Amino acid sequence: MSRISVRGFAVASATAVTTVGAVVGVASGAPQSTSNDNVEATAADTTLLADIPAGQQAQVQTASLTQQADAQSAQASAAAKKSAEEAARLQAAKDAKSKKESADEKAKEREQEQTASRSATRDPASFPQQSSYTVEQVKAIARQIVPADQFQCFSNIVNHESTWNYLAVNSSSGAYGLVQALPGSKMSSVGADWRTNPATQIKWGLNYMNSSYHSPCGAWSFWQANSWY
């Protein structure tokens, strides 16, 4: 209840009380001339009392405390929501970092496996020497030296460079053998029999592709873009 309402209520109550008193006074024979003065005085006095209400003041104070509690509760909820959102953001960033580290670790493991696979290939000296080799025999040797997941890329390059002829010679440049080494004598780093042994040529070609393009498939990608490697 507002202060204006309390005052109105007080004035009305005082008027009613005074009026009743006046009626009683008439009944008892008392003069009525002071009725209006008494009403105004009583109303004025009651209005001053309304400025310091009793039950109404308690209600207003209770409402104020309730509003304060609601405001504090809303602030606490907003703070809790903000804290939860921040915690979720931090957790998401942590999860993303963990996934990246896991992916990097798996990629590193695959690279190590590929490196181990390359280093574990069969040595050319382990193949018996022949006076000549068919294309199929040369391919069979290559399958035992080149890692299985890299063989098709290696085969694509050799097919374009020499059509699997280990005695092929480029009449213009002098490039020699299956992988057309230039000059062909480079292949002596693997074996002195580089002119006639396809295993020696294959091993040298694999080493070259790994060192220059990381793998035969890397070399094949470059070859496709440039028609040489």
N, C-alpha and C positions, 0 to 999 in steps of 0.2 A: 504494500500500500504506500503510495507516495505521500509526501508531507502535505501537499494541498488537499489530498483526500482526507488525511487525518484531521486537518484543521476543519474542513467542512463537516466532518462527522462530529467533531467536538462542539462546533458552534450549534449544530442542530440539536445535539444532546443537551447542551446547556440551555438552549431556548425552550426545549421541551420541559426540562426540569423546572425552569423559572416559571413557565406558564402554569405548570401544575401547582407550583407554590402560590402563584397569584390566585388561582382558583380557590385553593385552600384558604388563602387570606380573605377572599371575598366572603367565603362561607363563614369565616370566623369573625367577620365584621371589620377586618383590617382595611385601611385605605389602599386603593389601587394605583395611586399616582406614581409610585416608585417602581412599577412593573417594568417599564421599558429601560429605566436606568439599570435595574438589576440584571436584565437580560444582556445588555451591552457589556456590563462589567464582568459578568460571568463568562460571556463569550470571549472577551479579551483575555481573561485569566486562563481560560481553557486552551486558547490558541498558544499561549506561552508554554503550557504543559505539553502540547503536541510537539513542540520543538525537541523535547526530550522524551520520546515515546518509550514505552516499556515492552509489551509483547511484540508490537510492530518492529521495534528496533532489533529485537532478537531475530525476527524473521529475516530482516534485511541483512543482518550480519551473517546469518546462516547461508543465505543466498550468495553473498559475497565470497564466503569461504568455499562454497561449492564451485563457483566460477573459477576461483584460484586453483582449486584442486583439478578441475577439468583442464585448465590451461597448462598446469604442470604435467598432467597425464599426457596431453597432446605433445608437449615438448619432449617428454620422455619417449613417447612412441616414435616421434620423428628422429630422435637421436639413435634409438635402437634400430630403426630402419636404415639409417645412414651407415651405422656400424656394420649391419648385416651385409649391405651392398658392398662396402669396402672389403669386408672379409671374403665375400664371394669373388670380387675382382682379384684380390691377392691369390686366392686359391686357383682361379682360372689361369693366372699368369704362372703360378707354380706348376700346374698340370701341363701347360704348354711347354714350359722349359724342360720338364721331365720327359715329355714325348719326344722333343727334339733331341735330347741327349740320348734317348733310347734308339731313335732312328740313326743318329750319327754313329752310335756304337755298332749297330747292325751293319751299316754301310762299311765301317772299318773292318768288321769281321769278314764280310764278303770279299773285300779287297785283299785281305790276308789270305783267304782261301784261294782266290784266283792266283795270287802270287805264288803260293805254295804249289798250286796245280801246274803253273808254268815251269817252276823250277824242278818239278818232279817228272818232267817229260823224258822220254827215252833218249839215251845218248846215241848219236849217229854211228859211233864205232861198234855198237852192238848189232848192227845189221850186217849180214854177210854180203860181201862184195860180189857183184855180178858184172858180166861183160856188157850187158845192156838191160834196159828195163822198159816194160810196156807202160802205157799211161795208167792202167789199172794198178799195176805194181807200185808205181810212184805214189798214187793216191793212197794206197794201203799203208805205205810207209808214213805218209803225212798224217794219217789218222792216228798213228801210234806216237807221233811227236807233238802234234798240235792239240791243245786242250779241246775236248769235244764241243764246248759251248762257243769256241772260236773257229772251229774248222770251216764252217760254211763261208765266213768272211775271208778267211785265208784262201779258200778254194776260189772264191770270186776273183780275187786279185791275181792269183796265178793263172787262172783261165784267161784273163784279159792280157796278162803280160807275156805268156809263153804257150798257152793252151796245153800246159803240163808237159812241155818238151824240155827235159833237163839239159839238152844240148843246144837250145835256141840261142842265136846270136843276132843282135840288132845291127844290121848292116850300116846304119848311120852313126850310131853312138858307140857301138861296141859292147853295149850292155849284154850280160851273159846269164844263162841258166833260167831256172824256173821263175825266180823272182826278179830277173833282169838286174842283177847287181851291176853297178857302174863305178869303177871298173870291176870286172868279175873277180879279180885278185883279192878284193875285200873279203871274200868268203874263205880265204886261207886262214883267217883267225879262228875258224872252227875246225878246218881240216885241210891237209895238203891235197887231198883228193877232190877238191871242190869242182874240178872240170867234169868228172865222170861219176861222182857219187851224189844221187839226188837227196839222200839223207843229210849230207853235209849242207847242201843248198837249202833244204827245208829248215834245218836248225838255224842257219845264219839268217834266213828270211824272217823266221819267228822272232829271233833276238832283235833284229832291226825294227820290226813292227812294234814290239813291246817297248823298246827304248825311245822310239820316235813318236809313237801314237798311243802308248799305254797298252795296246792290244791289237790283234788283227782286225777286230771290228772297228776300232778307232781308225786304223789305217784305211779300211774299206770306206768308211764315211768320208774321209778326206779324198780318197780316190774318186768317189762318185761326184764330188764337188769340183774336182780339178783335172780328172782323167790322168793323174799321175800320183805318186806317193813318195 
